[in-house]
Amino acid sequence: MHTADRGITTIRTLADGWAFKQLYPTEQARRDALPAWLHHDNHHKPHTATNKLPPITCLTNVPGQYT
């Protein structure tokens, strides 16, 4: 996959999964929802690119992982 394709995929994922999935009462409410959505997407949601595992499982030496 080319870099431009990855960018388009990322933008589509953000738009479909966070930005426009629900109605937010304010732009600030939308922004406030982003950290929780990113955590869910990276730590809990299976991704096809990582063999249906959350992306965090593919990383090693993540800060706080070896405490």
C-alpha positions in Angstrom: 0.0 0.0 0.0 1.3 3.4 -0.9 1.7 6.2 1.6 -1.2 8.2 0.0 -3.4 5.1 0.3 -2.6 4.8 3.9 -3.4 8.4 4.5 -6.8 8.0 2.8 -7.5 4.9 4.8 -6.6 6.7 8.1 -8.8 9.7 7.2 -11.7 7.4 6.3 -11.3 5.4 9.6 -11.3 8.6 11.6 -14.3 10.0 9.8 -16.4 6.8 9.9 -15.4 5.7 13.4 -15.1 8.9 15.4 -15.8 12.2 13.7 -19.2 11.4 12.1 -20.3 8.2 13.7 -22.5 10.1 16.1 -23.8 13.6 16.5 -21.9 15.7 19.0 -23.5 18.7 20.6 -20.4 20.9 20.1 -17.0 20.7 18.4 -15.4 20.6 21.8 -17.4 17.5 22.6 -16.2 15.9 19.4 -12.6 16.7 20.3 -13.0 15.4 23.8 -14.2 12.1 22.5 -11.1 11.5 20.4 -8.7 10.2 23.1 -11.1 7.5 24.2 -11.9 6.5 20.6 -8.1 6.3 19.8 -7.6 4.1 22.8 -10.4 1.8 21.8 -9.2 1.6 18.2 -5.6 0.9 19.1 -6.0 -1.3 22.2 -9.2 -3.2 21.8 -10.5 -3.2 18.2 -9.3 -6.0 15.9 -7.7 -4.8 12.7 -7.4 -6.8 9.5 -3.9 -5.6 8.9 -2.8 -7.1 12.2 -4.4 -10.5 11.8 -7.5 -9.4 13.6 -5.6 -8.3 16.7 -5.5 -4.8 18.1 -2.5 -2.8 16.8 -1.0 -2.5 20.3 -0.3 -6.2 20.3 2.2 -5.8 17.5 4.4 -3.3 19.4 7.3 -4.2 21.7 8.8 -2.1 24.4 5.8 0.2 24.8 6.3 2.6 27.7 4.7 1.1 30.8 4.3 -2.3 29.3 7.1 -3.9 31.4 6.4 -2.6 34.9 
